[in-house]
Amino acid sequence: MWNDTAEAVGSPYRTIKVHSSMCFELKKLIARISPILPAIESARPWCRDGIQALCSLQHAIDKAKLFIRHCSGSSTIFLAIMADSMVLRCEKIQNTWKFCLSQLQNMVPCPLAEEIYRIIDVLNSSIFNVDPNDEEAGKIMLFVLRKNIVASEPMNKQEVEDLQLAALKLHLTSPLALLIEKRSIISLLSKIRDENPTKKMLTAILLLLKRYRKSILPQAGNTALSSCSSMSSFGSYLNGCSLSISNLSVCSSDSDCYSNSSDFKLDNGLDCELTRGFHKSQSFTNGHDMILGFLSNLAALPWESQCRIMEDIKTQLKENNEVCCSTFSHIKPMLKFLENASNFSNVKAQRDGAQVLLELLSKSSEMPPVYEEEIHLLVSFLDSDISEEALSITEFFSRETCNSSRIVAYGILPSIFQILDSKSSEHHIISLKILCNLSSNDDICHHIVYLNLISKLVRFLGNPILMGYSIEVIKNLCNIEEGRSAVIEATEFISYITELLGNSSKKNQEHAVNVLLSLCHQEARFCKLVMEESIVQSLVTISVNGNTIAKTLALELLRVLRDSSDHNMRRISVINLDLNLDRVSNPQNCRKRMKVWRVSIFSKFSCYIYWKRYSTG
C-alpha cells in the first residue's frame, strides 16, 4: 500500500485531507533539505558511507513525499484511525534525515557543513503531532468498528450520531466527499492481499459508509443553512434582494454530483435572482464591501454560479479604483476557488480567480498574511497555464516579511530558478522582484547562495532591463559572508559592474557601490582587483553626482582602497593630492578638483598604467 513511491513522487501535491500539521512539517523539512542536495553531490562524498548516506537521504525525501501524497489522496477515515502509526512513520523519516546529514556533514566543505548543521537544528526542533480533529475522528471510528455492526441490524441512533461527528471532523459532509472517500477505500482494497488484517478494517469502513450514507449527510435544508449561515443577513444587505435558502438542495445521486463537479443544484430562478442581486450591489456607494461580502459566501454557491460571479467581480474591480481593506478571511475563499478551478481543469476560472485576487491585493491598503497551505497552492500554480498571475500574486505576498520564510519553506526557490534558467525571458522580471523581496531576509539568503544563483544574477547584469533587479539581489546576498565569497568568485562580475557604474541609473549605481564596498571589506585582494580594473574614475564621479547614499558609499570605498594599499602609498597619494577625500563640502570645488585629477591621470596615461608603473618601478 505504501510502496508506489515512483508514482507518488512524480505527481504534484493535491489538497491535504488529513494529518495536515504533519504534512506541513514534512513539506517544510523537504524544502530545507532538497536545495542542498546538488551542493552535497558537487562536494563528491564518494566514499562508501557517503554514497549510502546520500542515497538514504534521497530515499527518505521520497518517503516523505509519499506520506503527503497519501494524506492527499488516500482514505481519510483509514488514515485518521492509523494516526499513531503515521506519527511513527514521520519520526522515522526525521531520524533518517538527521543520521544521514550528520554523516555527510563531515565529508563536505565548511560552509556547506554549517548549512547542514543549521538544518539538523531544525530537524531536532521539529515535532509531529496529530491534529485534534483527526485524532478524535479516528477514536470515534475505532469505537464504532469494534461494535461489529451487522448489516441486518436496525440503525442505532447513537451510532449515526457518532458517524456524523466523525464525518464532520474529517470534512466528509457532502455526497462528493463521501463518493471520493468510498473510491479511495476501494482503491486501497485492490492493493491489499486477502490475508492482511487491514483489509478487514477497510471492508468494515466501506460497509459503514454504504449503510449510513444518507444518515451521515446533514439534511438538505440544514446543509444549505450551515454553509450559508450569513447569507440571510447578507441578503438583507442587498437592499431586499434576499436569497431563498430553501431553494438550495443537496444532490441525491452520487453520479449526478460527480459528473457535475458540484455538491449543490440551484434552480434557474434563484440563479437569476443571485445575479440580479450582484449587479444591483454594483451601484452601492461602498462596492468593495459588497464584493468582499460575496467572496465570503462564495463557497455556498454551485460551481457554475461561482464562475459567473467571479467574472463579474473581475470586471467591477477593474472599473473601480477605490482602495479596499482585504484580510485573510477574504483572500482564503479566493484561493479555495483557484484550487477548485484547478481540480476541474477550468483554465478560464483559474485565470479569472487569479486576476480578481491580484486586483484585491493591488487595491488593498495593507498586505494580509498568508499561510502554509495557501502558499503551497500558489507554488503549484507556477507550472500551470496561469503561471504569470501566480508569480504576480506570490510577489505581492513576498513583500510582507512575515510571509517570506513560509514562501521559501514551501518550495518557491527551485521554481524561481527554473524560470530564470529558461530561455524565455517572459517571467524573468517578476521572478527577480520576488527574489529582491525574499533576499532582504538573511536566512533566506543562505538558501539562495547554496542553490548557486549568483552566476545567473551576474549574467543578468549585462541586460539593461534586468540589471536593476539583479544588482539589488546581489547587494542583499552580500549581507552574508557566503554571499560575498560567491560574488567574488563569479566570473565576469568585475566587467559587468564596471559597465554598470559608468552607464546606469543612480539607484543601480548605489547598489553597485554598496556591493563593491562589502566585497572590499571581505577580502583585501578584491581591492587590488577593483583598482586594476579602473573603477576608481566612476567612483569619483559618483561621489559628486550620485544620490545621497551613493555619494557616501563611494567616498567610503575610495578611503578603503587608499587604506588597503599601505605598502604602495605613493600611488594612492596622487588621489589625495588632487581630491581631498575627507572634506568634500563644496560641490563646485569638488568638480574642479575632479577635472584636474581626470586631466592628470585619465588622459592618455590612465590611472591603471600610472599605478602599474609605480608598483613595478
N, C-alpha and C positions, 0 to 999 in steps of 0.2 A: 504493500500500500504506500510506502514511503520511498520506494526505490526508483521512481521515474524522474531522476534528477535532471537528465538532459532536457526532457520535455518541459519540466517546470521552470528551469532557469532560462530557457530560451524565449519565453513569452513575457510581456510586461506585467507588472503587478495590477491586480484589479482591486476593487474596494474591499477592505478588510472587514469581515463579518463577525469575527470572534477573536478574543485574545489580542485586542488592538494594542494595549500597552506593551506587551511582549514583542509584538511585531515592530512597533515603532522603535523600541530599544535596539532590536536587531538591525533595523534599517540604519539607525544612527551609527552603529558599530561597523556595519558594512561600508558605509560612506567614509569612515575614518581609515579603515584598513585597505580597501581596494586601491586608492590612489597611490599608495607607496609600493605596491607590488612591482610595477615596472622598474622603480629605482632599486629595489632589492635584487631583482633579476640582473640589472645592469652591474650591480656590485659583484656578481658572479660567485655566490657562495656554493661552489660546485663540489664541495666535499660530500661524503655520503649523508652525514647528518643534515647538512644544509639543504640538499636536494629533497630529502624526506620531509624536513620541516616546511619547505616551500610548497610542496605538493599537499601536505596535510592542511596547511593554511588555506589553500585554494579550495580543497575539498570541504572544509568547514564552512567557507563562504557559500558554496553551492548548497550545503545542507540548510544554512540559514535562509537562503532564498527559497528553498523548497518548503521550509516551515511557513514562511509568509504566504507562499502560493496556496498551501493547503488551508490556511486561515481565511483566504480569499475565496476559494472555490470548493472546498470540501463541505461535509455535513456540519452545520453549525451546532446541532444538538450533540452529535457524537464528540466533537472537539471540546464542547463545554463539559461533558461528562469526563473526558480524559484530561482535565485541567492539570492535575498534579503531574501526570506523565509529560505534559507539554512543558511545564516548568523545568523538569529534569532534563528534557531534551535541549532547552535553551542553555541551561547551565553547563551541559556537556560541550556544546559548541563554544561557549565562552571560555571554558578551561582549555580546550584545544587551541584556541587563538592565543591565549596567554602563554601556553607552553611553547608553541611554535615561534612566536615573536621573541620570547626570552632566549631561545636558541639562536635565532637569526641576529639578534642584537649584537652578539659577539663576533659576527662574521662580516659586518658592513662598516663603511667609513663612519667617523664620529658624528658628523651632522645628521646622517640618517639614523644612527643609533639613538641620538637624542630624540628624534621624532618617534621612533619605536617606543622609547621609554615613556613618552607622553601618552601614546596610545595604550600601553599596558596600564598606566594610571587610570585611564578612562575605563578600561575593562574591569579593573579592580573595583571601581566605584559603581559599576552597573548592577542593577538589581532587577530580577524578573518576578513580577507579581501577577497574579490572576485578577482580572477585572472583577469587581464585586458582583456585577450583574451576571457575568458568565459563571462565576463560582456558585451563586445561588441557583441559577437555572440548572446547572449540572447536578446539584444536590437534589433538586426537585425531581428531575427526570430519573435519577437513580432510585429515588424513593418510589416513584410510580412503577418503574420497571420491575422492582423487587416484589411487587404485588402479584406478578404473573397473571395479568388480566386476560381472561378468556373471551374470545370474540362473541360467544353465545350469551355471555352475562349481560344484564342490562347496564346502561351507563350510570356511573356513580357521580353525583353532583360534585363531591369533593375532588374526585379525580379530574373532572372537567375544569374546575377552578384552578387546580394545581397546574394543569397543562396550559391553561390560558395565561397564568402568571409566568410560567417558563417561556412561553412563546412571546409574551410582551417584552421580557427582559432580553430576549435574543432577536427582537425586531422581526419576528415571524407573524406579522399582523395583516398580511394581505394574501389573496389567493395566489398571486405570482410568487411571493416569497415562499409560501408553502410548496408550490409546484417545484421551484428550484431546489428546495430542501429535499423533497422526495427523490428528485432526479439525482441529486448528489449522493444520497444513500444507495440508490440502485447502482450507481457507478462504482461506489466502494464495494458493494456486494459482489459485483462482477470480477473484482480483482482479488478477492479473498478466497482461500480454499475452504472447503466444507468443514474440515476438522478444526479450523481456527475458532476459538471461543468468541472472538469479536463478531463473527458472522451472526451468531445467535442474538447478540445485543442489537446489531443493526437491523436484523429482521423484526425484532420486537418493536424498535422505534418506528419502523416503516408501518407496521400494523397499527400502532397507536395513531399515527398521523392519518391513516386511511379511516380508522374507526371514528376519530373525533374531529375530522377535518372541518365540518360545518360548525361544530361546537366551539372549536378553538378560536375561530374568527369572531370578532365583535359583530353585532347586528349592523345591518346596513346603515340605519339612521345614526347609531352610536359612532360608527366608523367615520362618517362624514363630520359629525359634530366634534369628535376628538381631534380630527386633523384640521378642522376649520374653526377652532374654538373662538377665534377673534373675528370670524367673518361676519357675524351678525352685527357687532359694533362697527366693523369696517363698512358694512353695507349701509348703515345709517349715516355714516360719514360721507357716503356717496350721494348725499342730498336726496334721499328717498329711493335711490336705485338699489334696493336691497336684493340680496341673493337668496333664493329659495332653497335652503339646505335640503328640504325634503325631496327635491328632485334628484339629488345625488343618490346613486345606488351602486352597491358593490357588484362586480361581475359574479355571476353564479356558476360560470363554467371555467374550468382551468384552461381549456383550449382557447376560449374567447380572450381571456386575459393575456395569455401568452402570445397569441397571434397579433393582438392589437397593441402589444407592448405598453399596456396601461392597466392599472388596477381599478379604474373607475370608468363608468359610462356617463355621458352628460347629454340630456336631450337638447334638441336644437333651440328650443325656446330659452332655456337657461343660458346656453352658449351665446345667443344673440344678446340676451339681457346683460350678460357679463361684459361683452364687447362694448355695448352702448354705455355701460357704466364706466368703463375705462376711458372712452372718448369724451364722456361728459366731464370726467375728472380733469381733463386736459385744460379746461377753461378756468379752473380754480386758481386763486392767487398763488398759493404755495404748491406748485405742481410737483416738486420733488418729494414733498411729504406724501402725496398721493402715490407716486411711483414706488417709493420705498415701502408704502403700505401694501401695494400689490405684490412686491417682491417677497415680503414677509409671509404672504399666504399663497405663494406660487405653487408649492408642492401639493396643495389641496386640490388642484385642478387637473383635469385629464391632460395627457401629454400634448395632444393636438392644440388645445387651448393655451397651454403654456407657451408653445412655439409662436402662436399668433400674437399673444400679448407681448412676448419678448421682442418681436419685430416692431410692434407699435411703440414700445418703450424706447427702443433704439432710436426711432425717428424723433420722438419727443425730446430726448436728451440732447440730440444733436442740434435741435432748433432752440433749445433753452440754455442760455449761458449762465443761469443762476447757480451760485455756489451752494452746495449741499453739505450735509454732515453725515457721511456714511460711516457706519460702525460694522464690526464683525458680524453682528446679527443680520445685517443687510447683505454683506459680502458672502456669507455662508450659503444662503439659498441660491445665489448666482453660481457658485462653484458646484453645488449639487446639480443644478440644471446642466452645467457643462459635462458633468460626469454621466448623467443620464443620456445626454445627446451623443456622447462618445459610445456608450453601451448600445445605443440604437443605430450607430454609424450614420448619424444625421449631420452631415458636414455643415449644411446651412444653419441649423440650430446651434451648432458649436460656434460658428463664426458670429452669429447674431448675439449669442450669450457673451462671448468674449468681448465683443465691441461694446456691449452695454456695460460690462464690468469695467472696461477701460474708461468709458465716459464717466462712470461714477467715481472712479479713482481720480481722474483728472479734475473733476469738479469738487472733490472733497476738500474741506478746509484743513483736515488733518488725516494722516495715514493710519488706518486701523491696523492692529496686529493680525498676523496670520499664523495658523498652527500647523502641526506636522502633517496631518492627513491632507489638508488643502495644498500645502507645498508639494507634497508627493504627487498630487493630481496635476499640478501645474508642470512639474518636471516631465511627467508622462506625455504632456501635450507638445513638448519641444520637438518631438519627432513625428509630427502629425500634419494635417492639412492646415491647421491654424497655428503653426509654429511662430509666425510673426506676431500674432496677437498674444500668444503665451509668453513670448520673450518680453513684450512691452509690459504685460501685467507683472511679470517677475521683476522687471526693472523698477516699477513703482514700489513694490513691496521691499525690494532690496535697499531702498533709500532709508528705511527705518532700521536703526541699529539693532533693535530687539529682534528683528526678523532675520538678520544676516546669518547668524550661526545656524538657525533652523534651516535656512535655504541651502547652506553648504552641507549640512548633515544629511540631507536627503538627496544628494547626488547631482546638484546643478553643475558643478565644475566640469566633470567629464563631458557633459552635453555641450557646455560652452566651448570647451577646447575642440570638440569635434566640429562645431560650427566654424570656429576660427581656422581650422585646418582645411576646410572645404575650399575649392577653387572659386565658388560663387561668393561674392562679397556682399550679397543682398542683406544679410543679417549681421554683418561684422560690427557696424556702429552700435547697434543696441546691445550686442554681446559685450562690447568693450565698456559701454556705460554700466552694465551690471557689474563688471569687474572693478570699475572705478569705485562703485558703492561698496562692494564687498571688501576690497583691499584696504579700506580705511580701518579695518579690524586686524590687528597684528597677528592674532591667532589664525585667521583665515589666510594671511599672507604666507604662513608656513605651508599650507596646503597648496597654494598656487606655485610656490617655488619648487616644491618636491614633484610637481606634475610637469616640470620643465617647460613652463610657459614663457620664460624670459626671451628665448630665441625668437619666438613668434612676435612678441611685443617689439623687440628690436627691429625686426623686419618691417613692421608696420610704421616705424619712424620715417621710412622713406616714402610713405604715402601721405600726401598733403591733407587728405580727408580724415585719415585715421591717426595721424601723428599726435594730435592733441590729447586724445583719449589714451593712447599708448604711453606717452611720457608721464601722464598723471598716474597711471597704474604703476609704472616703473618707480616713480617718486614714492608712492606708498610702500612698495616692496622694499625700498631701500631703508625703511624704518627698522628692518630686522637684519641681523648680521648675515644670515644665509642669503637674503635677497641681494645685499650689496656684493657679496662674493660672486653670486651668479651673474650679476650685471658686469662685473669686472672681467669675467671670463668670456663674456659674449663676444663673438667675432663681429666686426663692422660697427660696433657700438660707437666708437670714437668718431668714425667718419660720418655717421648719421647725426650724432649730437653736434658736431661742428657745423653741419649744414643747418640744423635746427636753430642754433644760436644766432646764426647770421641772417636767416630768412624765415622768420616765423612770427606769430603774434606775441605780444608782451606776456600773456599768461603762459604760453608754451615756453617762452624763454625763462620765466620764473621757475617753472617746474624743472627745466633742464639744468639751470644753475644749482637748484636745490639738490638734484641728483649728483652732480659733479662734486658739490661740497661734501655730501655724505660719503662719496667714494674716496675722496682725498683724505678725509678723516679716518677712513677704514685702512688704507694702505698707502705708505709713502711712495711706493713705486708708481702708483697711479698719478701722483702729482707730476712726476717726470714725464709720464706719457702725455698728460694734458699740455705741458709746456712744449713738448716736442711737436705737437700737432697744431701749434699756433692758435690755440683757443683764446689766448690772453687778449688779443685785439678785440674780439667780440665781448669779452668780459668787461673791458674798459668802456666800450660803447654802451653796454647795458647798465653799467654803474652810473652813467649820466642820463641816458634816455629811457631806461626801463621803468616799469611801475615801481611803486614804493618798496615792495618786498624784494623785487628782483635787484634793485639798486643795493640794498643792504646785503643781500646774499652774494652779489658779485664782488663787492668790496671785501667781504669776509673771505671769499675764495681767493682773491688776489693776495690777501695777507697770508693765507695758508700756503699758497705757492711760494711766496717770498720766504716764509719761515722754514719751509721744508728743504731749502737749499743752502743751509748754513755753510756747507763745505765749498759752495760756489757763490759766495755773497757778491763777488764782483759783477757777475752777470745780472743779478737781480737789482743791484744798486742803480742801474740805468733807469729802471722803473721809478725808483724813489726820487731820482733827480728831476724827472720830468712830470711826475704825478704824485702829489702828496696824498698817499692812500689814507692817512689817518685824519686828514682835515679837508674834506670836500664839502665846503659850506656854500661856496659861491658858484652856481652852475655856469655863469659866463666865464669866470676864470678857469673853471674846470675844462670847459671846451677849448680854451686857448692852450692849456697845458696838454690836453689830449692831441690837439693839432700838431704842436711841436713834437710830441712823442711819436706821432704817426710819421711825421716827415723824417725824423732822425732814425727811426727804427724800421718802419714798414714801407719804405720806398723801395729802392732796388736792392737794399740789403735788409732782408727780412729779420724779424726778431729771432726766428729759429736759427738762421745762419750765424747771427751775431753771438747767440748763446753757445752755439756749437764750437765756434772758433775759440771762445773764452775757455770752454771746458776742455778742449783738446790742446790749447796752447799753453 
